[in-house]
């Protein structure tokens, strides 16, 4: 089976969960099916076009300018013809192919053009939706254009993959797609790197962020409105009144960074809330392990890979009950869930974890076992291969 995959993100060019997903999925697919050959067409931002191959994985990079934030749709649309040209050459050199698989709307224009020209079945993974991100609203012409591209892709694909039931409902309701055409395949996790860290002495690393007696409340992610880091800052006074040894460590960067920094100063919390800025993958993973609780109070979250990574590290988690987070974390079993945008609910859940570490650790052990048994990449790759075969069989 030969698969042509189109993804706007792939290492080393990654800005979110999409790139991490494709990075982990590709080798897992090849490991699960010895007959599969995978070609990935992806941007090379600011670098020359290139081609690299390792065994049955072939990566074709297309020279592309990095889109500007206020012209993302127009810049991406203008770049798509280059991807069609490269993909057609790949098909000519390495075809025939059995199936196209595209991730999100950014290269959907190329995928649909190739689908129509070649008659290949198209599978689309929709990682998030524009309407979902803004709670059903479309705030600008660009937002409406992105929504239209997502709608066209969802309707054009033979099968849509979403990472959670919540996302399945979004695609079904927003784009009038039948539920039976939408398959839920969760994001996967490779917990081996986190398990290795759990056996190391990280006490010196931990001292960079907190004193030995302090309890680390860790959050990491893009500093944007939908991730809810501002809600965590607002909960800090309540948490500190009941768990005075708490230390909030918030990692990441983004447009909310200046306002969060100002709010921390306004609340006189500079000794108790640390904004780390950019974290390397290694620093992030070490903080998952040394934290006493990982907290993700998102307003919108299709899945929540950071929660999954925290669970794989064996650390207690507190998440808002939105989107995929409410599916990944089972309240009172594998973690605690809180009401969305409810600062009091969030604060109380954090206090419960910090003040009852024994019960929190028991939940964390169940969470770690669930991740290892049900969300390991071989499991996810197997589900994806089964879907490929179902699409080809239906054809």
N, C-alpha and C positions, 0 to 999 in steps of 0.2 A: 504494500500500500504506500503510495506517494502522496504526501500532504504538502500543499503550498500555504504557508502561514504568513499573514501580514500583521505587523505590530508596530505602532508608533514608538514604543519603548522596548529597548533590549540593551543589556550591558555593553558598554559602560554608560549608555545614555538612558538614565532612569530618573524619574521624578516622583514616582508614586508606586502604588501597589500593582499596577498593570505590568510594569517592567519586571518586578520581582516574580509575579505569577508566571510570565512567559519564560523567564530564566529558569525557574524550577520545573515547569511543566515539560519543557523540551527534552531534557535528558531522561526524565521519568517515562515519557512516551516511548523513547527508543529502548529503554531497559525492559519495558513491559511487553513489547512486540518486536521480535527480532527481524520481522519482515518489513518494518516501517522505515521509510526514508523521509526525512523532514527538511524542507527548505524554508528558511525564514527571510522575508524581505522587510527591511527596517531602515530607518534613517541613519546617516552618519553626519551629525550636525557639525557643519563647518569643516569637515574632513573629506578627502577624496572618496569616491565610490570604491568599494573593495569586495572581495569574496574570500571567505575562509571556510575550510571544511575540516571536520574531525569525525572520522568514521562515517556514520549516516546522517550527521547533522551538518547542514550547509547554511551559512549565514551570508546574505547578499545585502551589503550596505549601500544606500543611495545618498549621494551628497545632497544635503538639505540645509537651508538656512533655518536657524532657530526662530520660531514664530514669536511675534510680539504679543504681549498680554492683551492689548486692546484691539488686535487684529488676528486673533488666533484662527477664526474660521476662514477668513480670506487668505491668509498665508498658507494654511493647510490645504485648502482647495487648490491653490495655485501650484502646490508641490506635488499633488497626486499624479499628474500625467507622467512625471519622471518615474514613479513607482510602477505604473502600468508598463512603461517601456522596458524597465529592468525585468519585471515579472514575465513579460512576453519573451524576452531573451532567455530567461531561465527555463521557461516551458519549452522553447525551441531546442535548447541545449540538453536539457535533462528530463524532458517529458517522455511519455504523457503522464499527467497527474490525475489522481482519483478524486480529489476534494480540495476546496479552498476553505481556510479557516481564518477569519479576521477578528481582531480584538478592538472593540469600540469603534466609534464613528470616524475617527481621524483618517483612516485608510479605507473606509467603506466605499468611497467613490471609486477607487481602484478595484476593490474586490467585486463590486457590482458590475463594473465595465468588463472585467475578466470573465465573470460568471456568464454574462449575456453573450460575450463573444465566443466562449469556448463550450458553453453548455454544461459546465461543471457544477455539481451541488455545492452550496455555500452554507457553512456553519458560522454563526456570529456569536462571540462572547461579548455580552454587554455588562461591563463592570460597574457602571453607574449611569444615571440619567440626569439630564439637565433639569427636567421638571422636578425630579426627586430632590435634587440638591437645593432647589429654591422653593420646595414645598408646593409644587404644582404651578408656581408662577413663572412667567418668562419675562425678564426684566428689560430686555433690549432687543434690537434687531439681530445682533449676533447670537443671543440666547435662543431666539426663535429659529434662527437658521440651524443651529446645532440640534435643536429639538427635531426639526424637520429631517435632518440627516439621520438621526437615531430612529425616527419613525420609519423612514424608507428602508433602512437596514433591517429592522425588526420584521418588517413585512416581506422583504425580499428573500431573506434567508430561509432555507429549508428547515433549519432547526436553530433555535436561539438557546444559548447557555447563560444562565445567571448563577451567581454564587450563593444565593439564599432564596428562601421562599418569599421573603419580603421584596426582593428584587424581581422575582417572577411575577408577583402581583403588580408591581410598578409597570413592567413591560406589557403585561396583559391589559391593564386598565388604561394606561396612557396611550397605547398604540393599537388597541383593539386586536391583539394577537391571541389566538386560541391557546388555552393553557397547555394542551397536549403538544403544541409545537415548541414549548419552552421547557428545557430540562434544567433541573437544579443540580449543579455539580459544585461543591464547596471549593474554596481555596485550600491548598494543602500546606503542610509545614514539614520542614526537615529539622527535627528537634535535636539532632546529634550534636551540633555545635554548642547548643545551650546546655545539654547534658555534660559535655566536656568541661564547660566553664563552671558548672556546679561543683565539680570536684577540685577546683583550684582555690588557692588562698587569695581572695580578692580584698582583703582587709585594707591594704595600702591604697588600692584604687578607691574603695568606699570612702576613705578619709578625705578625698578631694571634694566630696559633696556633703558630708555630714559627720558630726562628731560620733564617736562609738555608741553613745547612749541614745542618739536620735534615731527615730523610725522614719525611713524614707518612703514618701508617697510619690511614686514616679508616673510621669505622663510624657509621651513622646508623639510627635506628629507634626504635620504642616500647621502653622499658626494661622488658620483661617476660621471663619465664623462657625462653619459646620462641625468642626472638631471639638469645640466647646472648652478650650483651655481657659477661657475667661470665667466659665462657671466654676472650674476648679479653684481659681484664685479667689472668687467670691466665697467659696465654702471654707477657706482656710481659717478665718477667725472662729467660726463655729467649731471646727475640728480641734483647733489649738486650745479652746476653752475646756475641752473634755480629754484631749490627748496632747498635753503641752510639749511632749518630746517629739512631736511630728516635725518632719522637715520635707517640704515640697520641692521636688526637683522636676522641672518642666523643660524637656528638650525639643529642639526643632527651631525652625525659622519660618518667617512668612509675614504677611502684611499686618497682622495683629501684634507683632512683637513690640513696637513702640507704645501702643496703648496699654498692653499688659504690664510693661515695665512701669509706666506712669501710675497705673492702678495699684501696683505693689507698693510704690512709694507713698501713695495717698493713704493706704491702709497701714503704713508703717510696718510692713512685713518683709523688708529687705533682708533681715537676718533669718527668716523662716521660709522664704520662697525664693528659689534660685531659677533663673532663666539661663540655661546653658548655651543657647544658640545651637549651631550645627553640632551634631554628634556623628562620629564615624560609626560604621556598622558594629565594630568591635566594642566601642564605648557603649552604644545602645544595648548590645547583648549583655555586657557586664552589669549594666544598671538594671536590666530585667532580673538578673540573678541576685544582686545585693539588695534590691528593694524589698520592703516589707509588704507593700501592696502596690499594684499597678492599676491606675484609674484612667478610664476613657469615657468622658461624659459627652459623647458626640450628640449633635442635633440631627445629623444625617450620617449613616454609615452602611453602605451596601453589604459589607461583610465584617471588616475589622481584623486585619491580619496582625495588628499590634497586640490585640487581646489574645489571639492564638499563640503568638510568640511568648507572651507572658505566661500563659498556661503551660506551654512546653518547658519553660524554665522552672516550673514548680512554684511559682509565686502567686499568692492570692490576687484575685482580680475583682474590681468594681466597675461596672459599665452601665450606661444608660440603656434602657429597654427600647432601642430603636433599630430598625432594619435588621441586618444580619447579626448584630451584637446580641439581640434578644434570643436568637436561635443558638448561637455558639455557646453562650453562657446560660446555664440553667440555674435560675434563682434558688439559693439555699443548697444547691447540690454541687455545682462546679464553680460557683462564685456568687456574687450579689449583683442584682440589677436594681436600678433606681428609676424613678420617673424622669422622663426627658425634661430638661431645662428647669428642674426642681432642685435648687441649691440646698434646701434643708434635707431633702431625701438623700442627696449626694453626700452631704456632710455626715449624716447619721450612719450611712453604710460604711464610710471610711473609718469612723470611730469604732464601729462594731468589729471591724477587722483588726485594728490596732490594739483594742482592749481585750480581744479574745483570740489570741494568736493560735491557740490549740485547735479551736474549731475551724478557723480560717485555713490552717495547714491541712486539715482533713479534707476540706473542699478542694484545696489546691492539688492534693494527691489524686483525687478523682478526676480533676480537670486534666492533669498530665496524662493519666491513663487513657482518657477519652481521646485526646489529641493523638497519642501514639497509635491507638487501635483503629480509629475511624478517619483520621485526616492526614495520615502519612501520604507522601506523594505517590507511592505505588498504588495505593487505593484510588486516588484521584485520577491518575493516569489510566488505570483500568476502566474507570467509569467513562473517561473521555474516549478511549478506544472503542468501547462498546457502543457509544453514540455514533462514532464514525461508521462503524459497521452497520448500525441500524439505518443511517442515512443512505449508505450505499445499497443496502438491501431494499429499501423502499424505492430507490431509483430504478 
